[in-house]
Amino acid sequence: MSNIYLFTKISIDFLVCLVFINLVIGTICHLYTLSVKKIPPMKYKAITILSVSLFFLLSCKNTQEKKLAPNNKPSLSLEKIKQISKETYIALFPLVYNYGTMYSQAINNRAPEYIGGFGVYKHYGLSTPENRDIPTPNNNTPYSWAWVDVRDEPWVLTMPPADGNRYYVCQWDDLWGYVIDAPGSVIDGQNGGNYLLTTKKFKGQIPKDIKRVIYSESEFIGTLTRTGINGKDDIQAMQSIQNGYILQPLSSFNGLEPKTTSEDINWINYDVADLKNINFFKFANFMLNYTIPNINDQTMLGNAKKIGVEAGKDWQSNKMESSFVDAINAGIEEALKEIDQQVKITSDGNKLFNTREVIGEDYLNRTVGVVVGQFGNYPSQAMYPGFQKDSNGNLLDGSKNKYSITFPAGGLPAANFFWSFTMYDLPNRFLVENPIKRYSIGSQTASLKKREDGSLTIYFQKDSPGKDKEGNWLPTPKGPFYTVLRIYGPGEDMLNGNYKLPEIIAVEKK
């Protein structure tokens, strides 16, 4: 607040206090005079009405000030409100962003992304440029989406066995954006099994056939299940695995009737535009109802309450003081800039996709993970080195240059399952339409050819590098692009940082 504003406010408050004191003293004097001089009843009534009216006006002023002040704390400066707004926005971004995905997939049956509600799987084939459910989609492990509501009781996931060396994983994330578990090839092998999905509030009996309990910090849990595929000839075998993923309530798993005790939720209609304005906090307050508070978030949630962000609290920005609204919007604007800046400089997936134990309260990187690759695998499952610049530090752009990357003999990425480059446009981060319908290239690409010295070169450009090199070509868009190297089941050198990736080189200036 400005000094002028503070001086004016203090002056007004001082005058109000003087009037109030004078009123009280005057009323006492009037009452004494009435008793001595026998003032007529009409004058007595007039004095009383005047006294009551003035008291009422003062009370209304005080009430109005309390109503307009954020959380009834007029001492909170606008700068502090902006700072808290920024920090709270970054911390709660995954909660709201994930609600948007859950809303379109499991709640809004009119949405093109609708999968059929809670507790059901929807399986997809190989991704194409038309798939826009999430940014940076994977073209090597077809997706299976599902959401479960564990308010009434836990759910049981059943995974089928997988054949051979096929990579598969049922990764589950809570609404905070943390990976809570990833049963499948890397952790459990290829034999499948039953897993219990619940919150940390669950105190019931765990059936003996359950391999592991998966605990969530939210009452809604989502999975982006991945099933590896080795080309179009492998589609049928891959689909057989997908059809073996089963979800059911714990009571059904035990042969009993499912429990239905929770009240129906009056879901808020999600508009993606609200992700970047003050209405964001309306969704945050709504979804905080369905989270299990973690002691490590106490400080963040405590600060959030100072600006009215709290589980179940009504958020009506149209009834807020304009200066308060302006400070909130300024905080959101700063948060968006910081997120964008962090996206541009981040290439380490370990900071983005992981458990609470690893990410902790690094809210910024947790949010960046949701932005660049919602439901991304954590490092033991897969690593995602990203490339946005060439060896000279220039942004990759298919309209300006041709590019290549060369792995020396014996220097290919160590992967227990496979590795693959996938091409994305910018700023959308979706697959790129191209004449040969190739959206990724890697160890499973049959056309890849090494040189006589054992090295391997991959070409990134919008036009064909020539017939003899097309087998090693990943087409780019006619503009800015971003490519991700996915390494599934990374080897020890990858995990401990001893492996050094080669750089992408601009091979021809136009």
C-alpha positions as CSV (number, residue, x, y, z in Angstrom):
1,M,0.0,0.0,0.0
2,S,1.1,3.6,-0.7
3,N,2.0,6.0,2.2
4,I,-0.8,8.3,1.0
5,Y,-3.3,5.5,1.2
6,L,-2.2,4.5,4.7
7,F,-2.2,8.1,5.9
8,T,-5.7,8.7,4.5
9,K,-7.0,5.4,6.0
10,I,-5.5,6.2,9.5
11,S,-7.0,9.7,9.4
12,I,-10.5,8.4,8.6
13,D,-10.3,5.7,11.2
14,F,-9.2,8.3,13.8
15,L,-12.1,10.6,13.0
16,V,-14.5,7.7,13.1
17,C,-13.2,6.8,16.6
18,L,-13.6,10.5,17.7
19,V,-17.2,10.5,16.5
20,F,-18.0,7.2,18.2
21,I,-16.5,8.4,21.5
22,N,-18.4,11.7,21.3
23,L,-21.6,9.7,20.5
24,V,-21.2,7.6,23.6
25,I,-20.4,10.6,25.9
26,G,-23.3,12.6,24.4
27,T,-25.7,9.7,24.8
28,I,-24.8,9.4,28.5
29,C,-25.2,13.2,29.0
30,H,-28.6,13.2,27.2
31,L,-29.8,10.3,29.4
32,Y,-28.8,12.3,32.5
33,T,-30.5,15.5,31.3
34,L,-33.7,13.5,30.6
35,S,-33.8,12.3,34.1
36,V,-33.3,15.8,35.5
37,K,-35.2,18.1,33.2
38,K,-38.0,15.8,32.0
39,I,-37.3,16.3,28.3
40,P,-40.4,15.4,26.2
41,P,-40.6,11.8,24.9
42,M,-40.4,12.9,21.2
43,K,-36.9,14.6,21.8
44,Y,-35.8,11.5,23.7
45,K,-36.9,9.3,20.8
46,A,-35.0,11.5,18.3
47,I,-31.8,11.3,20.4
48,T,-32.1,7.5,20.6
49,I,-32.7,7.1,16.9
50,L,-29.8,9.3,16.0
51,S,-27.5,7.4,18.4
52,V,-28.6,4.0,17.0
53,S,-28.2,5.2,13.4
54,L,-24.7,6.4,13.9
55,F,-23.7,3.2,15.6
56,F,-25.2,1.2,12.8
57,L,-23.3,3.2,10.2
58,L,-20.0,2.6,12.0
59,S,-20.7,-1.1,12.3
60,C,-21.4,-1.3,8.6
61,K,-18.2,0.4,7.7
62,N,-16.2,-2.1,9.9
63,T,-18.1,-5.0,8.4
64,Q,-17.5,-3.8,4.9
65,E,-13.7,-3.5,5.6
66,K,-13.6,-7.0,6.8
67,K,-15.5,-8.3,3.8
68,L,-13.1,-6.7,1.3
69,A,-9.9,-7.6,3.0
70,P,-8.4,-11.0,1.9
71,N,-9.0,-13.5,4.7
72,N,-9.9,-10.5,7.0
73,K,-6.3,-9.5,7.2
74,P,-6.0,-5.9,5.9
75,S,-2.3,-5.8,7.0
76,L,-1.3,-8.2,4.2
77,S,0.5,-6.1,1.6
78,L,-0.3,-6.3,-2.1
79,E,3.3,-7.4,-2.7
80,K,2.9,-10.2,-0.2
81,I,-0.4,-11.2,-1.8
82,K,1.3,-11.3,-5.2
83,Q,4.2,-13.4,-3.9
84,I,1.9,-15.9,-2.2
85,S,-0.3,-16.1,-5.3
86,K,2.7,-16.9,-7.4
87,E,4.0,-19.6,-5.1
88,T,0.6,-21.2,-4.6
89,Y,-0.1,-21.2,-8.3
90,I,3.1,-23.1,-9.0
91,A,2.5,-25.6,-6.2
92,L,-1.1,-26.3,-7.1
93,F,-0.7,-26.3,-10.8
94,P,-0.5,-30.1,-11.2
95,L,-3.7,-30.5,-9.1
96,V,-5.7,-28.3,-11.4
97,Y,-4.0,-29.5,-14.6
98,N,-4.7,-33.2,-13.7
99,Y,-8.3,-32.3,-12.8
100,G,-8.6,-31.0,-16.4
101,T,-7.4,-34.3,-17.8
102,M,-9.5,-36.3,-15.4
103,Y,-12.6,-34.2,-16.2
104,S,-12.4,-34.7,-20.0
105,Q,-11.5,-38.4,-19.7
106,A,-13.7,-39.7,-16.8
107,I,-16.4,-37.1,-16.1
108,N,-17.5,-35.1,-19.2
109,N,-19.1,-37.7,-21.5
110,R,-19.3,-35.1,-24.3
111,A,-15.6,-34.6,-24.5
112,P,-13.7,-36.3,-27.4
113,E,-11.2,-37.6,-24.8
114,Y,-13.9,-39.4,-22.7
115,I,-12.8,-42.9,-21.8
116,G,-16.0,-44.2,-20.2
117,G,-15.9,-42.9,-16.6
118,F,-14.0,-44.1,-13.5
119,G,-12.8,-47.7,-13.1
120,V,-12.5,-48.5,-16.8
121,Y,-9.6,-48.7,-19.2
122,K,-9.5,-47.2,-22.7
123,H,-6.8,-48.6,-24.9
124,Y,-5.1,-46.8,-27.7
125,G,-2.9,-48.0,-30.6
126,L,0.1,-46.4,-32.0
127,S,0.0,-42.6,-31.5
128,T,-0.5,-40.2,-34.5
129,P,-0.5,-36.4,-34.9
130,E,-4.3,-36.6,-34.2
131,N,-3.7,-37.8,-30.6
132,R,-3.8,-34.6,-28.5
133,D,-4.8,-35.9,-25.0
134,I,-1.4,-35.0,-23.6
135,P,1.7,-33.3,-24.8
136,T,4.8,-35.3,-26.0
137,P,2.9,-38.5,-26.7
138,N,4.8,-41.8,-26.9
139,N,4.9,-43.6,-30.3
140,N,6.6,-46.8,-29.0
141,T,4.4,-47.9,-26.1
142,P,0.7,-47.5,-26.9
143,Y,-1.2,-46.0,-24.1
144,S,-4.1,-47.2,-21.9
145,W,-5.8,-44.6,-19.8
146,A,-7.8,-45.1,-16.6
147,W,-9.0,-43.3,-13.5
148,V,-10.3,-44.7,-10.2
149,D,-12.2,-43.1,-7.3
150,V,-11.1,-44.6,-4.0
151,R,-13.3,-42.6,-1.7
152,D,-15.6,-45.5,-0.9
153,E,-13.1,-48.3,-1.0
154,P,-9.8,-49.4,-2.6
155,W,-9.6,-50.7,-6.1
156,V,-7.6,-53.7,-7.4
157,L,-5.5,-53.6,-10.5
158,T,-4.8,-57.0,-12.2
159,M,-1.9,-57.1,-14.7
160,P,-1.5,-60.0,-17.1
161,P,1.8,-61.7,-17.8
162,A,3.8,-60.2,-20.7
163,D,5.6,-62.3,-23.3
164,G,9.3,-62.3,-24.0
165,N,11.2,-59.1,-23.4
166,R,8.2,-56.9,-24.0
167,Y,8.2,-53.7,-21.9
168,Y,5.0,-52.9,-20.0
169,V,4.2,-50.7,-17.0
170,C,1.0,-49.6,-15.2
171,Q,2.3,-46.3,-13.8
172,W,-0.1,-44.6,-11.3
173,D,0.1,-40.9,-10.4
174,D,-1.8,-39.0,-7.8
175,L,-3.4,-35.6,-8.6
176,W,-0.4,-33.8,-7.1
177,G,1.7,-35.1,-10.0
178,Y,3.8,-37.6,-8.0
179,V,4.5,-41.1,-9.3
180,I,3.1,-43.3,-6.6
181,D,4.1,-46.7,-8.2
182,A,4.8,-48.4,-11.5
183,P,4.2,-52.1,-11.4
184,G,5.5,-53.9,-14.5
185,S,8.6,-55.1,-16.3
186,V,11.3,-53.1,-14.5
187,I,10.1,-53.5,-10.9
188,D,8.2,-56.8,-11.0
189,G,9.2,-58.6,-14.1
190,Q,6.9,-60.2,-16.7
191,N,4.6,-62.3,-14.5
192,G,1.8,-59.8,-13.7
193,G,-0.1,-59.8,-10.5
194,N,-2.7,-57.9,-8.3
195,Y,-2.1,-54.5,-6.8
196,L,-4.3,-52.6,-4.3
197,L,-4.9,-48.9,-5.0
198,T,-6.0,-46.7,-2.0
199,T,-5.1,-43.7,0.1
200,K,-3.0,-43.6,3.3
201,K,-6.3,-43.4,5.3
202,F,-7.1,-47.0,4.5
203,K,-6.9,-49.3,7.6
204,G,-8.8,-52.3,6.2
205,Q,-7.6,-55.9,5.7
206,I,-5.3,-56.6,2.7
207,P,-6.1,-59.8,0.8
208,K,-3.3,-62.4,0.6
209,D,-3.4,-62.4,-3.2
210,I,-2.3,-58.7,-3.3
211,K,1.3,-58.3,-4.4
212,R,1.6,-54.7,-3.2
213,V,-0.4,-51.8,-1.9
214,I,-0.2,-48.5,-3.8
215,Y,-0.9,-45.5,-1.6
216,S,-2.1,-42.1,-2.9
217,E,-2.2,-38.6,-1.5
218,S,-5.4,-37.9,-3.5
219,E,-8.8,-39.7,-3.6
220,F,-8.7,-39.9,-7.4
221,I,-5.8,-41.7,-9.0
222,G,-4.8,-41.9,-12.7
223,T,-2.8,-44.3,-14.8
224,L,-1.1,-44.0,-18.1
225,T,-0.3,-47.6,-18.7
226,R,2.2,-48.4,-21.5
227,T,2.5,-51.6,-23.5
228,G,5.5,-52.0,-25.7
229,I,5.1,-52.8,-29.4
230,N,7.6,-53.8,-32.0
231,G,6.1,-52.5,-35.2
232,K,2.7,-52.9,-37.0
233,D,3.2,-56.7,-37.1
234,D,3.1,-56.8,-33.3
235,I,-0.3,-55.0,-32.9
236,Q,-2.4,-58.1,-32.2
237,A,0.0,-59.4,-29.5
238,M,0.2,-56.0,-27.9
239,Q,-3.6,-55.7,-27.8
240,S,-3.9,-59.1,-26.1
241,I,-1.8,-57.7,-23.2
242,Q,-3.9,-54.5,-23.1
243,N,-7.1,-56.4,-22.8
244,G,-5.7,-58.2,-19.8
245,Y,-5.5,-55.1,-17.6
246,I,-8.5,-55.3,-15.2
247,L,-9.8,-52.8,-12.6
248,Q,-12.4,-53.7,-9.9
249,P,-13.4,-52.5,-6.4
250,L,-11.9,-54.4,-3.5
251,S,-15.3,-55.7,-2.6
252,S,-15.8,-57.2,-6.1
253,F,-12.3,-58.7,-5.9
254,N,-13.5,-60.4,-2.7
255,G,-16.7,-61.6,-4.3
256,L,-18.9,-59.0,-2.5
257,E,-21.2,-56.1,-3.6
258,P,-19.3,-52.9,-4.2
259,K,-19.7,-50.1,-1.6
260,T,-21.4,-46.8,-2.5
261,T,-21.4,-44.5,0.5
262,S,-19.9,-41.2,-0.9
263,E,-22.2,-38.4,-2.0
264,D,-22.3,-37.5,-5.7
265,I,-19.9,-34.6,-6.6
266,N,-21.1,-31.5,-8.2
267,W,-18.2,-31.3,-10.7
268,I,-17.0,-27.9,-11.9
269,N,-17.0,-27.5,-15.6
270,Y,-13.4,-27.3,-16.7
271,D,-12.3,-24.6,-19.1
272,V,-8.6,-24.7,-20.1
273,A,-8.6,-20.9,-20.4
274,D,-9.1,-20.8,-16.6
275,L,-5.8,-22.4,-16.1
276,K,-4.1,-19.0,-16.7
277,N,-6.4,-16.6,-14.8
278,I,-7.7,-16.0,-11.3
279,N,-10.4,-18.7,-11.8
280,F,-7.5,-21.2,-11.4
281,F,-8.0,-20.9,-7.6
282,K,-11.7,-21.9,-7.9
283,F,-10.6,-25.3,-9.2
284,A,-7.8,-25.5,-6.6
285,N,-10.2,-24.9,-3.7
286,F,-12.5,-27.5,-5.2
287,M,-9.9,-30.2,-5.7
288,L,-8.2,-29.7,-2.4
289,N,-11.3,-31.4,-0.9
290,Y,-10.1,-34.7,-2.4
291,T,-6.5,-34.7,-1.2
292,I,-4.8,-36.0,1.9
293,P,-2.7,-33.2,3.3
294,N,1.0,-34.0,3.7
295,I,2.9,-32.5,6.6
296,N,5.7,-31.4,4.2
297,D,3.1,-29.1,2.4
298,Q,2.1,-27.4,5.7
299,T,3.9,-24.1,5.0
300,M,2.7,-23.8,1.4
301,L,-0.9,-24.6,2.3
302,G,-0.8,-22.3,5.3
303,N,0.4,-19.4,3.1
304,A,-2.3,-20.3,0.6
305,K,-5.0,-19.8,3.2
306,K,-3.9,-16.2,3.6
307,I,-5.2,-15.4,0.2
308,G,-8.3,-17.5,0.5
309,V,-7.0,-20.7,-1.1
310,E,-8.3,-23.5,1.0
311,A,-10.1,-26.8,0.7
312,G,-13.9,-26.2,0.2
313,K,-13.7,-22.4,0.5
314,D,-15.9,-20.5,-1.9
315,W,-13.8,-18.6,-4.4
316,Q,-15.6,-15.7,-6.0
317,S,-13.3,-13.2,-7.6
318,N,-16.1,-10.9,-8.7
319,K,-16.8,-10.1,-5.0
320,M,-13.1,-9.4,-4.2
321,E,-11.5,-6.0,-3.8
322,S,-10.0,-4.8,-7.2
323,S,-6.5,-4.3,-5.7
324,F,-6.6,-7.9,-4.3
325,V,-7.6,-9.2,-7.7
326,D,-4.8,-7.3,-9.4
327,A,-2.2,-8.7,-7.0
328,I,-3.4,-12.2,-7.6
329,N,-3.3,-11.8,-11.3
330,A,0.2,-10.3,-11.1
331,G,1.3,-13.3,-9.1
332,I,-0.2,-15.7,-11.7
333,E,1.6,-13.8,-14.5
334,E,4.9,-14.1,-12.7
335,A,4.4,-17.8,-12.1
336,L,3.6,-18.5,-15.8
337,K,6.8,-16.7,-16.8
338,E,8.9,-18.7,-14.3
339,I,7.4,-22.0,-15.4
340,D,8.0,-21.1,-19.1
341,Q,11.7,-20.2,-18.3
342,Q,12.2,-23.5,-16.4
343,V,10.7,-25.5,-19.3
344,K,13.3,-24.0,-21.6
345,I,16.3,-24.9,-19.5
346,T,15.2,-28.3,-18.2
347,S,16.4,-31.6,-19.7
348,D,16.7,-33.9,-16.6
349,G,13.6,-36.0,-16.3
350,N,14.7,-37.1,-12.8
351,K,13.6,-33.8,-11.5
352,L,10.2,-33.9,-13.3
353,F,8.7,-37.4,-13.1
354,N,9.2,-39.1,-9.8
355,T,8.0,-39.9,-6.3
356,R,7.5,-37.5,-3.5
357,E,10.5,-39.0,-1.8
358,V,12.7,-37.8,-4.7
359,I,11.0,-34.6,-5.9
360,G,10.0,-33.5,-2.4
361,E,8.7,-30.0,-2.3
362,D,10.4,-28.9,-5.5
363,Y,7.0,-27.6,-6.7
364,L,8.4,-25.8,-9.8
365,N,10.0,-28.9,-11.4
366,R,7.0,-31.0,-10.4
367,T,4.8,-28.5,-12.4
368,V,7.3,-28.4,-15.3
369,G,7.0,-32.2,-15.5
370,V,3.2,-32.0,-15.8
371,V,3.6,-29.3,-18.5
372,V,6.1,-31.1,-20.7
373,G,5.1,-34.7,-20.2
374,Q,2.1,-35.4,-18.0
375,F,2.3,-38.9,-16.4
376,G,6.0,-39.3,-17.6
377,N,7.9,-42.4,-16.4
378,Y,10.4,-42.0,-13.6
379,P,14.1,-42.7,-14.4
380,S,14.3,-46.4,-13.4
381,Q,11.6,-47.0,-15.9
382,A,12.7,-44.7,-18.6
383,M,14.9,-41.7,-19.2
384,Y,13.9,-38.8,-21.5
385,P,16.8,-36.6,-22.6
386,G,15.4,-33.8,-24.6
387,F,17.0,-31.7,-27.4
388,Q,15.9,-28.2,-28.2
389,K,19.2,-26.8,-29.3
390,D,22.0,-27.8,-31.6
391,S,25.7,-28.0,-30.7
392,N,26.1,-24.2,-31.3
393,G,23.3,-23.4,-28.8
394,N,20.8,-22.4,-31.5
395,L,17.2,-23.5,-31.3
396,L,16.2,-26.4,-33.6
397,D,14.2,-25.2,-36.6
398,G,13.3,-27.3,-39.6
399,S,12.8,-24.2,-41.8
400,K,16.4,-23.0,-41.2
401,N,18.7,-26.1,-41.0
402,K,19.2,-29.8,-41.6
403,Y,20.4,-31.7,-38.5
404,S,22.0,-35.0,-37.6
405,I,23.2,-36.9,-34.5
406,T,26.0,-39.5,-34.7
407,F,26.6,-42.3,-32.1
408,P,30.1,-43.8,-32.3
409,A,30.7,-47.5,-32.6
410,G,29.7,-49.1,-29.3
411,G,28.2,-45.9,-28.1
412,L,24.5,-46.4,-28.5
413,P,22.3,-45.7,-25.5
414,A,22.3,-48.7,-23.1
415,A,18.7,-49.9,-22.7
416,N,17.4,-53.1,-21.3
417,F,14.4,-52.8,-23.6
418,F,14.8,-50.2,-26.3
419,W,15.6,-46.6,-27.2
420,S,13.9,-44.2,-29.5
421,F,13.8,-40.6,-30.8
422,T,10.4,-39.0,-31.1
423,M,9.7,-35.8,-33.1
424,Y,7.5,-33.0,-31.8
425,D,6.5,-29.6,-33.0
426,L,6.7,-26.4,-30.9
427,P,5.1,-24.9,-29.0
428,N,2.4,-27.6,-29.0
429,R,4.7,-30.7,-28.4
430,F,2.6,-33.0,-30.6
431,L,3.7,-35.5,-33.2
432,V,4.6,-34.2,-36.6
433,E,2.7,-35.1,-39.8
434,N,5.1,-36.2,-42.5
435,P,5.0,-38.0,-45.9
436,I,6.5,-41.3,-44.6
437,K,4.3,-41.5,-41.5
438,R,7.3,-41.9,-39.3
439,Y,7.0,-40.3,-35.9
440,S,9.9,-42.0,-34.0
441,I,13.1,-43.8,-34.8
442,G,15.3,-46.0,-32.8
443,S,16.5,-49.5,-31.9
444,Q,13.2,-51.1,-33.0
445,T,13.4,-49.4,-36.4
446,A,14.2,-52.1,-38.9
447,S,15.5,-49.7,-41.6
448,L,18.3,-48.3,-39.4
449,K,21.7,-48.8,-41.0
450,K,25.2,-48.3,-39.4
451,R,28.2,-47.1,-41.3
452,E,31.1,-49.5,-42.0
453,D,33.0,-48.2,-38.9
454,G,30.0,-49.2,-36.7
455,S,28.8,-45.6,-36.1
456,L,25.1,-44.7,-36.5
457,T,23.8,-41.4,-37.8
458,I,20.2,-40.2,-37.6
459,Y,19.0,-37.3,-39.8
460,F,16.5,-34.7,-38.6
461,Q,15.2,-32.6,-41.5
462,K,11.9,-31.8,-43.2
463,D,13.0,-33.1,-46.6
464,S,14.4,-36.5,-47.5
465,P,18.2,-36.8,-47.0
466,G,18.3,-39.1,-50.1
467,K,17.1,-42.6,-50.8
468,D,20.2,-44.2,-49.3
469,K,19.7,-42.4,-46.0
470,E,15.9,-42.5,-45.7
471,G,16.0,-45.5,-43.4
472,N,17.8,-43.3,-40.8
473,W,15.5,-40.2,-41.3
474,L,13.1,-38.7,-38.8
475,P,11.1,-35.9,-40.5
476,T,10.9,-32.5,-38.8
477,P,8.2,-29.8,-39.1
478,K,8.7,-26.7,-41.2
479,G,9.6,-24.7,-38.1
480,P,10.7,-25.0,-34.5
481,F,10.9,-28.5,-33.1
482,Y,11.8,-30.6,-30.1
483,T,13.0,-34.2,-30.0
484,V,13.0,-36.6,-27.1
485,L,15.3,-39.6,-26.7
486,R,13.4,-42.3,-24.7
487,I,15.5,-45.0,-23.1
488,Y,13.4,-47.8,-21.6
489,G,15.1,-49.8,-18.8
490,P,18.2,-47.5,-18.9
491,G,21.5,-49.2,-18.1
492,E,23.7,-48.4,-15.1
493,D,25.8,-45.9,-17.1
494,M,22.7,-44.0,-18.0
495,L,21.4,-43.9,-14.4
496,N,24.6,-42.8,-12.8
497,G,25.4,-40.2,-15.3
498,N,28.5,-41.7,-16.8
499,Y,27.1,-42.0,-20.3
500,K,27.5,-38.8,-22.4
501,L,25.1,-38.3,-25.2
502,P,26.4,-36.8,-28.5
503,E,25.0,-33.4,-29.6
504,I,22.7,-32.6,-32.5
505,I,24.7,-30.8,-35.3
506,A,23.4,-28.4,-37.8
507,V,24.7,-30.0,-41.0
508,E,23.6,-27.4,-43.6
509,K,22.9,-23.7,-43.4
510,K,20.2,-22.6,-45.8
